[in-house]
Amino acid sequence: GLDVAQYPTLARIDAACLKLDAFARARPENQPDAPQQG
């Protein structure tokens, strides 16, 4: 992944979005057709 530490505005936006349920549900690993990890 991308290290957003060098982009503080992007890091704040990412952190704020991850607090929203819709964004959490939309993550690729939460999709029904996502490959199983492990």
C-alpha positions in Angstrom: 0.0 0.0 0.0 0.8 3.6 -0.1 2.5 5.2 3.0 0.3 8.2 3.5 2.4 9.6 6.3 4.1 12.0 4.0 0.7 13.3 2.9 -1.0 14.6 6.1 -4.2 15.8 4.4 -4.7 12.5 2.7 -4.0 10.7 5.9 -6.7 12.8 7.7 -9.2 12.1 4.9 -8.4 8.4 5.0 -8.8 8.2 8.8 -12.1 10.1 8.6 -13.5 7.9 5.9 -12.6 4.7 7.7 -14.8 5.8 10.6 -17.9 5.7 8.3 -19.7 2.4 8.1 -20.3 2.8 4.3 -16.6 3.0 3.7 -15.9 0.0 5.9 -18.5 -2.1 4.1 -17.1 -1.0 0.7 -13.5 -2.2 1.5 -12.4 -4.8 -1.1 -11.8 -7.5 1.5 -15.4 -7.1 2.7 -16.9 -7.9 -0.7 -18.6 -11.3 -1.2 -16.3 -12.2 -4.1 -13.1 -11.2 -2.3 -10.4 -13.9 -2.2 -10.0 -15.5 1.2 -6.8 -14.6 3.0 -4.7 -17.2 4.7 
